[in-house]
Amino acid sequence: MNDLVREQTALQPEDLEWLHLIVADWQIIADLSFADLVLWAPTADETQYVAVAQMRPNTGPTSYVDDLVGHVVPRGRRPLLDQALDEGRIVREGDPEWREAVPVRVEAVPVRRGDKVIAVIARNTNLLTARTPSRLELTYLQTASDMAQMIATGRFPLPNSRSHLDAMPRVGDGMLRLDADGLVTYASPNAVSVFHRMGLNTELIGAHLGKLCAEMAVSIGPTDEALVETASGRKARDTELANDRGNAMRLRSIPLRPAGERIGALVLVRDVTELRRRDRELMTKDATIREIHHRVKNNLQTVAALLRLQARRLDEPRGKAALQEAVRRVGSIAIVHETLSQTLDERVNFDEIADRVLSMVMDFSASSLGNTYGGAAPEPVRPRRVGSFGVLGATVATPLAMVLTELLQNAFEHGLDGGAGTLLEVTAQRVGGRLTITVVDDGRGLPMGFDPHTAGNLGLQIVRTLVQGELGGEFDMRQRDGGGTVVSLEFAAG
C-alpha cells in the first residue's frame, strides 16, 4: 500500500498513516458486514482510482476471487465512488450488480480525515446465499453500519486503541454489543461460551459488563481501572482479564459514535487460557535453561580452580603449563555459559565474550611472562578487538570461544614471547550471513616450512577440529607483511 499511495496519489504521509490505521482494523468491519472491502484512493490527477488494499470476510462468501490491489479504474466508471468522494457520504446501490452470475450489493463509504475525504471503501456483499438474517447477523450488520458511519464522519479509526499484542480478539471469537450505559444488549454464542469458561453462571444479557468483569477478576487483586473502562465500552482499548483458576480472557472495546454521541460499544472477547498456559510453560523452560547454564558455569569454575591448585603443586614445567592451558580452555567455556545464563534465548552477543576471552588470556599470559622473566616482563602487549561478531547461537559461541582462546594463547606463546612484538588484533566482520575473523600479531612469524593444516601443537589441532568440524568453516595461517602472523577463519554465522 505504501508504494501505491506514494507513487500514484497525492496523499500526504498523515493520510497514509490514517489509511494504515483503517486497514489494521478493517477485518472487523469485513466480518461484521459479511462483505469484501476494497480501499480506493484517487490518483494524483484525480482522473482515476487505484485499489490500494483489499480484505475478504471470514464470515461469508467473497465477492472477489481475484486480487484487486493495484487495479486502476477511471473516474466515471463506478459512479458510487465518485458520489462518496465528492459528497462525503455513504452511497448505496439500489439494485445489485451481477458479477459472473453472482448478485453483489455495493456500497461506497468515504474515508474522512479531518475535513477532507481522502479515499473510498467499496463494500461488496455476495447475495448468492441471501436468506432471512438471524439475530446475530442483524447485530453484526447494525454494528458494521455504525462503524461505516464513523469512518465517513472521521471518527474511526481510533489511534492508540490497540496494544498490538498477541491474541487480539476477532469477531468470530466472541462479540458483544453494549448500550450507552455499558449494559449487554447482545452476546454471540461464542462470547457466551468464553464467559462460561471464565466461570460465569449468570445471564450476560442485561448485565453491566464492566462490573461483571471486575467481579470475575477481583480474586487476583485490586480492580484494574483499565479493565472496567474497556469492558464498559467507555474507552477504545484492549486489555486482559484473568481469575485465580488460571483462566484468561482478552477483551477489546470499540465505542460506537456514528453521530458523535456514544450510543454503545462493540466488545470483542477471546479465550486465551491455553495461550497463557503455554506462555507460563515457556517461561518456566527458559528459567530452567538459564539455571542449567548458571550451574554449568559454576561447575566449570570449580574444575578450573582445582586444576589451578594442582598446577601450583607441580614443579615440572611441562605439567604445570599443560594444567594452565586446561584452566584457560575450561575458563573460555565457562564464560559462554555465564553469558547464556543471563539471556532469554540460546543466543548471545559474542562481542562481550570475545572481550572477556581477550582479558582472560592477557592475564594468564602476563602472569606467565612475569614468572619467566622474574617479574620484569618485556613491553606489554595490548590486544584489541576491531569490528563486531554480532549475536551468535550457543552452538556457535561455545566452539568459537575455545578457538579464539587457542589462537590468542598461541600468539602470546609462539609469536609475541620474549617481547618479540606488541601488536595483537582480533578483527570480526559479518557479510551476507558469514563471519570472517582474523587474528594478527607482529611477532616472530611462522617457522620455515610450517604447514598450518597439518603441523602445530595441540592448540592448533583443537582449532582445526572445531573450525572444520563444529563450525563448518575454513581455517588458514600465513606470514604477515612486515613480520608476524595472520590467522583467518570464516564460517556461517547462522
Backbone torsions as a table, in degrees:
resi	resn	phi	psi	omega
1	MET	NA	-38.0	179.9
2	ASN	-56.6	-48.3	-177.7
3	ASP	-63.2	-44.3	-178.9
4	LEU	-63.4	-43.6	-178.6
5	VAL	-66.9	-44.1	-176.7
6	ARG	-71.3	-33.7	-175.0
7	GLU	-86.5	-30.1	-170.1
8	GLN	-119.3	-6.1	-178.7
9	THR	-124.1	171.7	177.3
10	ALA	-106.2	17.8	-178.9
11	LEU	-68.2	146.3	-179.7
12	GLN	-84.8	163.0	178.3
13	PRO	-54.6	-36.1	178.6
14	GLU	-65.9	-35.2	176.7
15	ASP	-66.5	-41.8	179.7
16	LEU	-63.3	-40.8	178.0
17	GLU	-63.2	-37.7	177.6
18	TRP	-63.1	-43.0	177.9
19	LEU	-63.5	-37.5	177.4
20	HIS	-62.5	-39.7	178.1
21	LEU	-63.5	-38.8	177.7
22	ILE	-65.9	-48.7	-177.9
23	VAL	-62.5	-31.4	179.5
24	ALA	-63.7	-25.9	-175.4
25	ASP	-118.1	0.1	-170.3
26	TRP	-80.9	-2.7	168.9
27	GLN	-62.3	-34.7	176.3
28	ILE	-60.0	-46.4	-177.4
29	ILE	-67.7	-39.9	178.6
30	ALA	-62.2	-42.6	-179.0
31	ASP	-69.7	-39.9	178.1
32	LEU	-68.0	-30.9	-177.4
33	SER	-87.2	-13.7	-170.9
34	PHE	55.5	36.2	-170.4
35	ALA	-139.1	154.5	171.5
36	ASP	-77.5	143.2	175.8
37	LEU	-118.1	133.9	175.9
38	VAL	-129.0	126.0	-178.8
39	LEU	-95.4	115.1	-179.2
40	TRP	-107.1	129.7	177.3
41	ALA	-116.7	136.8	178.5
42	PRO	-68.5	142.5	178.3
43	THR	-71.7	171.6	-174.9
44	ALA	-60.1	-35.4	-179.8
45	ASP	-89.0	0.7	176.9
46	GLU	60.0	24.6	176.9
47	THR	-102.5	-6.9	-177.3
48	GLN	-144.3	169.4	170.9
49	TYR	-122.3	142.2	176.0
50	VAL	-119.9	133.2	178.1
51	ALA	-78.6	115.7	-175.2
52	VAL	-104.1	-12.8	178.5
53	ALA	-161.9	156.6	-177.6
54	GLN	-148.7	144.4	178.1
55	MET	-141.3	136.1	177.0
56	ARG	-105.7	151.5	-178.3
57	PRO	-81.3	149.6	171.3
58	ASN	-90.9	-8.2	-173.3
59	THR	-104.2	-2.5	-177.6
60	GLY	-159.6	175.6	-179.7
61	PRO	-71.4	150.2	-179.9
62	THR	-80.5	153.4	174.3
63	SER	-96.8	-16.7	-178.1
64	TYR	-127.4	113.5	174.8
65	VAL	-77.8	-36.8	-177.2
66	ASP	-86.0	157.4	176.2
67	ASP	-82.6	126.5	-177.6
68	LEU	-97.7	-8.3	-176.6
69	VAL	-59.4	127.8	-178.1
70	GLY	96.7	-13.9	178.7
71	HIS	-70.7	146.0	-179.1
72	VAL	-122.7	134.7	175.5
73	VAL	-126.6	141.2	-179.7
74	PRO	-73.8	150.3	175.6
75	ARG	-61.6	134.6	-178.2
76	GLY	105.6	-25.0	-180.0
77	ARG	-74.1	-32.6	178.9
78	ARG	-121.6	89.9	-173.8
79	PRO	-57.8	-30.8	-179.2
80	LEU	-61.3	-39.0	178.2
81	LEU	-63.7	-42.3	-179.7
82	ASP	-62.4	-45.0	-178.0
83	GLN	-65.1	-44.6	-178.5
84	ALA	-63.5	-40.5	-179.3
85	LEU	-70.4	-43.3	-175.2
86	ASP	-76.5	-38.6	-173.6
87	GLU	-98.4	-13.0	177.7
88	GLY	65.8	33.5	179.3
89	ARG	-137.4	161.7	178.4
90	ILE	-73.3	130.7	-178.4
91	VAL	-120.0	131.1	-178.6
92	ARG	-116.0	143.1	177.9
93	GLU	-80.2	134.0	179.3
94	GLY	-67.5	-52.6	179.3
95	ASP	-107.1	146.4	-179.5
96	PRO	-69.2	151.1	171.1
97	GLU	-82.5	155.1	176.8
98	TRP	-113.3	120.6	179.8
99	ARG	-124.5	107.2	-179.4
100	GLU	53.6	51.2	177.2
101	ALA	67.7	19.2	178.6
102	VAL	-118.6	120.1	176.7
103	PRO	-74.0	133.0	-177.2
104	VAL	-130.5	124.0	174.1
105	ARG	-87.6	131.2	-173.5
106	VAL	-116.6	135.7	173.2
107	GLU	-132.2	149.8	177.2
108	ALA	-120.9	122.2	-176.8
109	VAL	-112.7	116.2	179.1
110	PRO	-70.6	141.9	176.9
111	VAL	-100.6	110.7	-175.3
112	ARG	-106.5	133.2	170.4
113	ARG	-125.1	113.2	-174.9
114	GLY	68.7	-124.4	-179.0
115	ASP	-105.3	18.4	-175.2
116	LYS	-130.2	137.2	172.7
117	VAL	-86.9	118.4	-173.5
118	ILE	-103.8	-16.0	-178.6
119	ALA	-165.5	178.8	179.8
120	VAL	-136.9	135.2	173.4
121	ILE	-99.9	122.5	174.2
122	ALA	-92.4	121.9	179.4
123	ARG	-104.6	116.9	-172.1
124	ASN	-118.6	116.2	-176.2
125	THR	-108.6	122.8	176.6
126	ASN	-73.8	117.6	-176.7
127	LEU	-99.8	10.9	-174.8
128	LEU	-63.3	-34.7	-178.9
129	THR	-106.9	29.4	-178.0
130	ALA	-61.4	140.7	179.1
131	ARG	-155.9	178.8	178.4
132	THR	-66.4	120.9	-174.7
133	PRO	-70.5	148.6	176.7
134	SER	-83.2	175.6	177.4
135	ARG	-60.5	-41.0	179.0
136	LEU	-60.7	-47.5	-177.0
137	GLU	-65.9	-38.2	178.1
138	LEU	-64.0	-40.9	178.4
139	THR	-66.4	-41.4	176.1
140	TYR	-56.9	-49.8	-174.7
141	LEU	-66.1	-38.8	179.1
142	GLN	-65.6	-40.6	178.9
143	THR	-66.5	-40.2	177.4
144	ALA	-62.8	-38.2	178.8
145	SER	-65.1	-40.7	178.1
146	ASP	-63.2	-42.0	-179.4
147	MET	-68.6	-36.8	177.1
148	ALA	-63.4	-38.9	178.1
149	GLN	-66.0	-35.9	177.2
150	MET	-65.2	-39.5	176.7
151	ILE	-63.2	-42.3	-176.9
152	ALA	-68.0	-26.0	-178.8
153	THR	-103.0	6.6	176.2
154	GLY	79.4	16.1	-179.4
155	ARG	-97.2	0.2	175.9
156	PHE	-145.5	137.0	14.6
157	PRO	-77.6	171.7	-179.3
158	LEU	-111.8	103.0	-178.6
159	PRO	-57.5	146.0	176.8
160	ASN	61.2	27.6	-179.3
161	SER	-93.2	-3.4	-179.6
162	ARG	-138.7	147.9	-175.2
163	SER	-91.4	-8.4	-178.5
164	HIS	63.3	24.2	174.9
165	LEU	-82.3	176.4	-179.9
166	ASP	-72.7	170.5	172.8
167	ALA	60.9	34.6	177.0
168	MET	-65.0	128.0	-176.8
169	PRO	-63.7	146.8	175.0
170	ARG	-114.9	167.9	-177.4
171	VAL	-58.8	-42.7	-177.3
172	GLY	-70.5	-17.5	179.4
173	ASP	-72.6	-33.3	-179.3
174	GLY	160.7	129.8	-175.3
175	MET	-133.6	135.0	175.0
176	LEU	-125.7	147.6	174.9
177	ARG	-115.8	126.8	179.6
178	LEU	-110.0	155.4	172.3
179	ASP	-91.2	-174.6	-174.8
180	ALA	-65.7	-21.2	179.6
181	ASP	-90.8	-0.6	-179.6
182	GLY	87.8	11.5	179.2
183	LEU	-87.1	142.5	-178.7
184	VAL	-76.1	119.5	176.2
185	THR	-100.5	-21.5	176.2
186	TYR	-154.6	142.2	175.1
187	ALA	-137.0	125.0	179.2
188	SER	-67.6	157.0	178.7
189	PRO	-54.6	-38.2	179.0
190	ASN	-67.1	-36.2	177.8
191	ALA	-66.2	-40.8	177.4
192	VAL	-60.8	-41.4	179.9
193	SER	-63.7	-38.9	179.1
194	VAL	-61.6	-45.2	-179.0
195	PHE	-69.3	-33.8	176.2
196	HIS	-64.5	-39.5	178.2
197	ARG	-68.1	-24.0	175.8
198	MET	-79.5	-5.3	176.7
199	GLY	106.0	5.6	-179.4
200	LEU	-75.8	128.4	179.3
201	ASN	-115.5	0.7	-179.5
202	THR	-102.7	176.0	-178.4
203	GLU	-76.3	137.7	177.6
204	LEU	-79.8	-43.4	-176.1
205	ILE	-61.6	128.4	-179.7
206	GLY	90.6	-10.7	-179.4
207	ALA	-81.5	150.3	173.5
208	HIS	-81.7	112.4	-170.1
209	LEU	-65.2	-37.5	-179.6
210	GLY	-62.3	-48.1	178.9
211	LYS	-65.6	-38.9	-179.6
212	LEU	-61.8	-45.3	180.0
213	CYS	-66.6	-36.8	178.7
214	ALA	-63.3	-40.0	178.4
215	GLU	-66.7	-37.3	-179.8
216	MET	-68.5	-30.6	-176.0
217	ALA	-97.8	-2.7	-173.2
218	VAL	-64.3	-24.7	-176.9
219	SER	-70.9	-13.4	-178.7
220	ILE	-104.0	3.2	177.2
221	GLY	144.5	-170.6	-179.3
222	PRO	-61.7	152.5	179.7
223	THR	-62.6	130.5	177.8
224	ASP	-84.6	118.6	-177.2
225	GLU	-60.5	-35.7	178.4
226	ALA	-62.8	-37.3	178.7
227	LEU	-63.7	-45.5	-178.9
228	VAL	-64.2	-43.4	179.9
229	GLU	-64.3	-41.7	-179.6
230	THR	-66.3	-49.8	-177.0
231	ALA	-67.9	-22.2	177.9
232	SER	-85.0	-10.8	179.6
233	GLY	81.6	14.8	-178.7
234	ARG	-85.2	-27.4	-177.6
235	LYS	-123.2	145.4	176.8
236	ALA	-89.5	100.5	-179.2
237	ARG	-165.9	175.8	174.2
238	ASP	-124.5	152.0	-179.6
239	THR	-154.0	178.7	-176.6
240	GLU	-132.7	142.8	179.8
241	LEU	-120.8	135.7	176.5
242	ALA	-137.3	153.0	177.1
243	ASN	-119.3	179.9	-174.0
244	ASP	-76.6	-3.0	178.2
245	ARG	-95.2	3.8	178.4
246	GLY	89.6	3.4	177.4
247	ASN	-81.8	145.5	-178.5
248	ALA	-140.2	145.5	-178.6
249	MET	-140.2	137.6	176.6
250	ARG	-105.4	137.1	-179.4
251	LEU	-123.0	145.0	171.8
252	ARG	-134.6	129.0	-176.8
253	SER	-114.6	135.9	175.1
254	ILE	-127.8	103.7	177.1
255	PRO	-60.0	141.2	-178.5
256	LEU	-104.7	118.1	-179.3
257	ARG	-133.8	63.6	-176.8
258	PRO	-62.6	-29.9	-179.4
259	ALA	-116.8	12.2	179.0
260	GLY	113.4	-50.0	178.5
261	GLU	-82.4	144.5	179.2
262	ARG	-74.3	119.2	-180.0
263	ILE	-100.1	-6.2	-177.6
264	GLY	157.8	-154.7	-178.4
265	ALA	-157.7	152.8	168.5
266	LEU	-98.4	126.5	177.6
267	VAL	-122.2	122.3	176.0
268	LEU	-102.9	138.9	-178.5
269	VAL	-130.7	151.7	178.9
270	ARG	-147.8	134.1	176.0
271	ASP	-77.5	116.8	-178.9
272	VAL	-116.0	22.2	-178.3
273	THR	-57.2	-48.7	-177.1
274	GLU	-66.6	-38.2	177.9
275	LEU	-62.8	-43.3	-179.7
276	ARG	-69.4	-33.4	175.5
277	ARG	-62.7	-41.6	177.8
278	ARG	-66.9	-37.3	176.7
279	ASP	-59.7	-43.2	179.9
280	ARG	-65.1	-38.9	178.0
281	GLU	-63.8	-40.8	179.0
282	LEU	-66.2	-39.3	177.9
283	MET	-63.9	-40.5	177.4
284	THR	-64.3	-41.8	179.2
285	LYS	-63.4	-44.1	179.5
286	ASP	-61.9	-42.7	179.8
287	ALA	-64.0	-37.7	178.6
288	THR	-65.0	-43.2	179.5
289	ILE	-63.2	-42.8	178.8
290	ARG	-63.4	-38.8	178.9
291	GLU	-65.9	-37.2	177.7
292	ILE	-63.4	-45.7	178.0
293	HIS	-60.3	-39.4	-179.8
294	HIS	-64.2	-42.8	-179.1
295	ARG	-70.1	-38.3	176.4
296	VAL	-61.5	-42.9	177.7
297	LYS	-59.3	-44.9	179.3
298	ASN	-62.3	-41.6	179.5
299	ASN	-65.6	-40.3	178.8
300	LEU	-65.7	-38.5	177.5
301	GLN	-65.8	-34.3	175.8
302	THR	-65.1	-43.7	177.8
303	VAL	-60.7	-44.0	179.8
304	ALA	-61.9	-39.6	179.4
305	ALA	-64.9	-40.3	178.5
306	LEU	-65.2	-41.6	178.1
307	LEU	-65.2	-37.1	178.8
308	ARG	-65.3	-40.9	176.9
309	LEU	-63.5	-41.1	179.5
310	GLN	-64.8	-38.7	-179.8
311	ALA	-63.7	-35.8	-179.7
312	ARG	-66.9	-25.9	-178.2
313	ARG	-83.8	-12.4	-177.5
314	LEU	-88.3	142.1	175.1
315	ASP	-101.7	-18.3	-176.9
316	GLU	-79.1	118.7	-173.1
317	PRO	-57.8	-42.4	-175.8
318	ARG	-67.1	-40.5	178.0
319	GLY	-65.3	-41.0	178.0
320	LYS	-62.4	-42.7	-179.5
321	ALA	-65.2	-39.2	-179.9
322	ALA	-63.2	-42.3	178.9
323	LEU	-67.0	-37.2	177.6
324	GLN	-64.5	-37.6	175.4
325	GLU	-63.3	-40.9	178.1
326	ALA	-62.5	-39.6	177.4
327	VAL	-60.0	-42.9	179.9
328	ARG	-64.0	-42.5	-178.5
329	ARG	-66.4	-44.1	177.0
330	VAL	-63.5	-38.6	-179.8
331	GLY	-63.4	-38.0	-179.8
332	SER	-66.5	-38.0	177.6
333	ILE	-68.6	-38.8	179.6
334	ALA	-62.0	-36.6	178.9
335	ILE	-61.3	-42.3	179.7
336	VAL	-62.9	-47.0	-178.3
337	HIS	-66.4	-33.6	176.9
338	GLU	-65.2	-40.6	178.4
339	THR	-67.5	-41.4	179.1
340	LEU	-64.0	-30.6	-179.5
341	SER	-69.3	-12.4	-178.2
342	GLN	-105.5	4.8	-178.0
343	THR	-111.5	163.1	179.4
344	LEU	-90.7	-9.5	177.6
345	ASP	-139.9	179.6	-177.2
346	GLU	-86.1	44.9	179.2
347	ARG	-135.8	144.6	-176.8
348	VAL	-135.8	154.6	171.2
349	ASN	-81.1	106.4	-171.4
350	PHE	-73.0	-15.7	177.3
351	ASP	-58.2	-41.0	179.1
352	GLU	-63.7	-42.5	179.3
353	ILE	-65.0	-43.8	-179.2
354	ALA	-60.3	-42.9	179.7
355	ASP	-64.3	-37.7	-180.0
356	ARG	-72.3	-35.9	176.0
357	VAL	-64.8	-42.6	176.1
358	LEU	-56.9	-45.8	-179.5
359	SER	-65.7	-41.1	-178.9
360	MET	-64.3	-48.2	-179.4
361	VAL	-64.8	-37.3	178.0
362	MET	-60.7	-44.9	-179.3
363	ASP	-63.8	-45.5	179.7
364	PHE	-61.7	-44.8	-175.3
365	SER	-70.4	-38.3	177.4
366	ALA	-62.6	-40.4	178.2
367	SER	-64.2	-42.3	-179.8
368	SER	-64.8	-42.7	179.7
369	LEU	-66.6	-37.4	178.1
370	GLY	-62.0	-39.2	177.8
371	ASN	-67.9	-39.0	-176.8
372	THR	-66.8	-39.4	-174.2
373	TYR	-104.2	23.9	174.9
374	GLY	62.4	34.7	176.7
375	GLY	87.5	-5.1	179.1
376	ALA	-110.3	76.7	-176.2
377	ALA	-72.1	153.8	177.4
378	PRO	-69.3	-176.5	-178.6
379	GLU	-52.3	129.6	-172.5
380	PRO	-69.7	149.5	174.0
381	VAL	-87.6	135.4	-180.0
382	ARG	-116.8	89.8	-178.0
383	PRO	-70.1	153.5	178.0
384	ARG	-149.3	155.5	177.4
385	ARG	-108.0	136.6	177.2
386	VAL	-121.2	132.3	-179.2
387	GLY	84.2	-175.4	-175.6
388	SER	-130.2	135.5	174.8
389	PHE	-76.8	-29.0	-177.7
390	GLY	80.3	-165.3	-178.8
391	VAL	-89.4	129.8	-178.3
392	LEU	-128.4	151.7	176.1
393	GLY	-75.4	163.3	-177.5
394	ALA	-63.0	-33.5	-178.6
395	THR	-67.6	-20.8	176.9
396	VAL	-96.9	-39.2	-173.5
397	ALA	-63.7	-40.8	-176.1
398	THR	-65.4	-54.2	177.6
399	PRO	-64.2	-33.5	-179.8
400	LEU	-67.4	-36.3	177.3
401	ALA	-62.5	-41.2	178.4
402	MET	-66.6	-41.5	178.7
403	VAL	-60.7	-45.9	-178.8
404	LEU	-63.6	-40.2	178.0
405	THR	-59.9	-46.6	-178.4
406	GLU	-64.6	-42.0	-178.4
407	LEU	-66.7	-41.8	179.3
408	LEU	-67.0	-43.0	179.4
409	GLN	-65.3	-37.9	178.1
410	ASN	-63.1	-39.4	178.3
411	ALA	-64.1	-42.4	179.2
412	PHE	-64.0	-45.6	-171.7
413	GLU	-77.8	-37.4	-171.1
414	HIS	-113.8	-13.5	-179.4
415	GLY	-112.4	-37.5	-173.1
416	LEU	-111.1	5.4	-176.9
417	ASP	-66.7	147.4	177.8
418	GLY	71.8	16.7	179.6
419	GLY	78.7	25.0	-178.8
420	ALA	-67.3	-21.6	179.8
421	GLY	-167.7	171.2	-178.7
422	THR	-129.1	-3.4	-177.7
423	LEU	-93.1	129.6	172.2
424	LEU	-147.5	108.9	-172.5
425	GLU	-127.9	131.0	176.1
426	VAL	-110.5	120.8	-178.8
427	THR	-115.2	133.5	178.2
428	ALA	-126.0	136.2	-179.7
429	GLN	-145.1	127.3	178.5
430	ARG	-107.8	123.9	179.1
431	VAL	-138.2	122.5	175.4
432	GLY	58.0	37.7	177.7
433	GLY	82.9	0.6	179.0
434	ARG	-114.1	145.2	-178.2
435	LEU	-112.1	124.6	177.3
436	THR	-111.7	128.5	-177.5
437	ILE	-125.6	134.0	174.2
438	THR	-127.3	140.2	174.9
439	VAL	-119.5	116.9	-172.9
440	VAL	-119.4	135.4	171.6
441	ASP	-134.9	163.2	-179.9
442	ASP	-112.5	35.3	-175.8
443	GLY	-87.0	-142.2	-172.0
444	ARG	-71.7	-23.0	-177.6
445	GLY	84.7	-175.7	-177.1
446	LEU	-86.6	145.5	175.8
447	PRO	-65.0	159.4	177.2
448	MET	-61.4	134.4	177.0
449	GLY	75.9	12.1	-176.9
450	PHE	-75.4	127.3	177.5
451	ASP	-111.2	108.1	-174.7
452	PRO	-66.7	-16.1	-177.9
453	HIS	-87.7	-11.2	-179.8
454	THR	-130.9	-35.2	-174.9
455	ALA	-88.5	-176.3	174.6
456	GLY	110.3	168.4	-179.3
457	ASN	-84.7	-170.8	-180.0
458	LEU	-60.2	-37.5	-179.4
459	GLY	-59.1	-45.5	179.5
460	LEU	-68.5	-32.8	175.9
461	GLN	-64.2	-40.0	176.7
462	ILE	-63.3	-43.3	179.9
463	VAL	-60.3	-49.3	-179.1
464	ARG	-60.0	-43.6	-178.2
465	THR	-63.4	-45.4	-177.7
466	LEU	-70.0	-42.8	-178.1
467	VAL	-65.4	-45.8	-176.1
468	GLN	-81.4	-38.9	-176.0
469	GLY	-86.1	-51.8	-175.5
470	GLU	-82.8	-40.0	-176.4
471	LEU	-95.5	-14.9	-179.5
472	GLY	63.2	36.5	-175.5
473	GLY	-117.3	-165.2	-178.8
474	GLU	-120.4	145.5	-175.6
475	PHE	-133.5	139.3	179.7
476	ASP	-154.2	153.2	174.7
477	MET	-132.8	143.3	179.2
478	ARG	-153.2	165.6	177.2
479	GLN	-70.1	143.3	176.3
480	ARG	-92.3	137.6	175.5
481	ASP	-60.9	125.7	-178.1
482	GLY	92.4	0.8	177.7
483	GLY	106.7	141.5	-179.6
484	GLY	111.1	-166.2	-174.0
485	THR	-133.4	144.7	173.1
486	VAL	-121.0	119.9	175.5
487	VAL	-109.4	130.6	-178.8
488	SER	-130.6	143.3	173.6
489	LEU	-144.0	147.5	-177.3
490	GLU	-141.4	138.6	179.5
491	PHE	-160.7	168.1	178.1
492	ALA	-75.0	124.6	-175.9
493	ALA	-77.1	-22.7	178.5
494	GLY	75.5	NA	NA
